[in-house]
Amino acid sequence: MQSCYNTSLTTASESKVMAEPRISSIDGKLAEEFAVPSHVEEVKEKMATFARHHDAAGRRVVLITSGGTKVPLESRTVRFLDNFSSGRRGASSAEYFIDSGYAVIFLHRHRSLYPYTRMFSTINMLDALKFRGGEGASSNSGEVVVNQQVLPNIAKALKRYQEVKEGKLLLPIEFSTLSEYLHLLKAAAQALSTIGSKAMFYLAAAILSPLVKDWAPHAFVISFKLETDATILLDRAQRALDTYRHQAVVANVLDSRRGYVVVVTRDTQAELMVTEEDVEE
C-alpha cells in the first residue's frame, strides 16, 4: 500500500544553459538539522561516474526515489516515526524507464520493493526451490531447481534483470532515514548536473521534496498528490503547483489510487484510468 504522503517526480529541462542551484534558507539548515552521512561523497562520485558513462553512450539518466523514511524520536534511538511506503510505484517505474531506453539510479528505502523482484515479494523463496542432492544422503553437492508454478514469470524476470545488470543500466542506492534521503538526494542533483538536460528526477518516494527546484532549478517537476477526500483533491493539487513551482501534479484519492488519477497542470486537467488487469501487470 502506498503512503498517503506526497511524492514527487522531476524531469530535466531541455534548456541548454546550466544554472547553479539556488541556495535557500531551508537548504542552509539541512546540514544543521540532519548530520551528513559519512558515505555521501562516495555515493555522489558513483552516481556522477554512472551518469557520465551513460551520457557518453548517448543515453538519458533518471534518478528514481522510492519507499518511505523514518525519523528517530530521540538521540539514543529506540523509537522511530516511520512513514511507510511499499515502494511499488518506484520499483515498477524503474523497469518501465529502463525499457524506454533510460539508465536508472534507484535511490530506495532499505527493504522496500525492488525492480524485477517486486512481483515475488509475498512468496517464500524456499517454497519455490527444490534441492536435488548428489550421491549419499549427507552430500551437499547437487543442484537447486526452481518451481516456476510457485514463481510465475521468474524466467522472464531473471533474463531481463541479467541483461540490465550486464548493461550496467541500474545503480541501486539505499537509504533508511530522512536525513540519509535528503543528503543523498542533494548529492544526486549535484552529480547529475554534469549531464544537463539528459538528466531526469523522478521522486516517487513517500516524501515531499520542496528543495528540488532549488537544487535543480531548470528541472521539469511533477508531484504526486494523494488525498482521502475527493472534494479537496483538485484544489490541493493546484496549490501544490503554486507553492512548489511544479509544472504538473498527478492527483488521486486513496480508495482508487491504483486505477484512477487526474494529471493537473496550470491550464489543463486530464483523467487517466487503468483496468484491474493493467494494475496486476
N, C-alpha and C positions, 0 to 999 in steps of 0.2 A: 504494500500500500504506500503510495507516495505521501510525503508530508504536506500539511496544509500551509507551510511556509512558502514564501516566494522563492523562485529560482530564476536565473537569468540566462539569456542566450545572446552572444555577441558575435558579429561578423566584422571583418576589417573593411574599412573604406577603400574605394578604388582610387582615392586621391594619390597622386604621385609624390606629394610633399610629405616628408616625415617630420612630425612635430614632437617637441619634447613634452613628456607628460606634465600636466599641471600639478603643482604641489598645494594640496588643500590642507586646512587645519585638521580635518579628520585624519588625513594621511599622516600628518605630523605626529598624531597621537598614537599611531599604530604601534611603533616600537616602544612607546612609553607604557602602553597598557597591555601589550602582548609581547612577551620575550621572543626574540628572533631564534627559531630553532637552529641548532648547530649545523644541520645538513643543508640549509637553504642554498648556500653558494655552490655547493657541489651539484645539487639538483638543477640549479639555474644553468650551470655550464652544460649539463647533459641535455637540457631542453634546447639550449642555443645550438649545440652541435647537431642535434636531431633536426632542428629547423633548417640550418644551413645545408645539411646533406640533401634534404628533400627539395629545398629551393633550387639547388644546383641541378637536380633531376627534373625540374620543371613541374614540381608537384606542390599543391597547396597544403598547408598545415592547419589543423583545427585543434584548439585546446578545448577539451570537454571536461567539466567538473561534474561529479556525480556522488549522490549519497548525502547523509546528514552530518552534523557535527555534535560535539559535546563540549561543555564548558565546566571546568571544576568549580565547586562551590566553596572551597577552602584552600589555603596554601598547601597544607599537607593533605593531599586529596584522598578523600574516602568516598564522597558523593559527587555526582555529576548532574548537570541539567543536559539532557540528551534530546536533540532534535532529530528524530528518527526518519529515515527515508530508505527504502529498499535499494534505490539506485537503478530501478528498472528502466527509466527513461534514458539515463545517461549511457547505460550499457548497450541498450538496443540502438541508440543513436550512433554510438561509436561504430557499430557494424555497418550501418547504412552509409555513414560518411566514408568509410574505407571502401565500400562497394562503389561509391561515387567518385573514387579517384583521389581521396584525401589521405594524408598521413595523420595519425591521431596521437596527441598527448592526452592520456587518460588520467586525470587527477581525481582520485576516487577515495571515498571513505573506506578505511580498513574493514574488510569482511562484507562490504556491500556487493551487489551483483556485478558480475564481470562479463565482458563481451565473450560470446561463444560458449560460456558455461552457464549463463543466466537461466536457460531453459531447463537445466538439470539441478537447480538449487534445492528442490524439495525431495530429491532422490538420495537414498542411502547408497553410496557408490559401491560398498561391499556387497550389497544385494544384487548388483548388476555385473559382478565379476565372479569368475569361477577359476580356481587353481587346479591345473592338471599336472600332478607331480610326476617325477621320473621314477626310476626303479627303486624299490624299497620304500617302506612306509614312512621312514624318517627323512627321506631325501627332500631338500629344499630346492632342488633344480626342477625345472619344468616350465610351463607357460601359463599365462593368465589370459583367459578367454572372456570377451565381453558379450553379455546378453543384450542384443540390440532391441529386444522387445521391452526390456526394462528401461533402456536408454534409446528411445526412438530418435532417429536422425543423428546419432552420435558419429557415424562415419562421415557424413557431410560436414558437420561442425568441426570435427578434428582435421579433416582435409583442409578446410578453409583457414582454420587457425594456424596450421603449419605453414600455409602459403603466406599468411600475414606476418608470421614470425620470421620466416626466411627473408621476406622482403623488408624487414625492419620497419613495418608500417605502423606499429603500435608501441608507444612508450608509456608504460604504466608508472604512475607516481602515487604513493599512498599518503593520506592524512587521517588524523583522528580528531584532533581538537580544532576549535575555531581559530586559535592562534596559528596553528600549522597551515590551515586552509588559507587564511588571509595573506600570510607571508609568502606561501608558495604561489598563490595567485598573482601577487605583485611581481615575484621573480619571473613567472611565466610571461607576464606582459612585457617585462624588460627583455627577456630572451627572444620573444617573437617579434620585437620591434625591429630586429635586424633584417627581417624579410618583408617588411612593409605590407603592401596590400595582398600578399599571398597568405597572410595570417588571418585566422578566424577565431573568435572566442564564443564558445557555446556553454554557458554557465547553467548547467542543469542541476547542480547541487541544490539542496533544500535550504539555501541561504541567500538572502538578498545581498547583492554586491553593488552598492551605490558608487563605489570608488572606481569602477571600471572606466567610466567616462573621463576620469582624471588620469588614470594610468594609460588609457588608450583613447585619446580624445577624438581620433578620426574613425573609431570603430562604429560599425552599424550594430545597434543593440536591440535585441528582442528579449523581453522579460516574460516570465510565466506568472500568471495571477490566478491563484486558486482560492475560491471563497465557498462558504457554506450557504450563503443567501443569494439566490439568483437575482433578486431585485436590486442589489447594490453592485453587482459584478461589473457592468459596463462603466459605471461611474468610477469605481476603484481603478479599473484598467486605464481610463482616461487620466485619472490623477497620477498614476504611475508614469505615464508618458511625460506629463508636465514636470513632475518632481525630479525624476531621474534622467531626464533628457534622452529617453529611449525613443527609437523610431517605431516600434510596434510592441504590442503585448498580446500574448496568447492566453486568453482568459477562459476559465471553465469552472464548473461547480463540482464540489466534492462527489456528490452522488453519481454524476455522469461523466466524471473526469476522463475516463478511458475511451469514451466513444463520441464525445461532442466538445468542440471548442469554438471560440469566436476569436478571430485574429483582428485586433483593433489597431488602427493607425490614426493619425490626426484627422484624416479625411474619409476613412472607409471602415467598414465592419464586414468581415467575411466569415460565414459559418462553415465549419467543416465537420463532417460526420464519418465514422467508420463503423463497420458491422462487427458483430461478435467474432466472426471468423477472422477478420482483419486483426482484431485485438489479440486473439490467441496466437497468431503468427508473429 
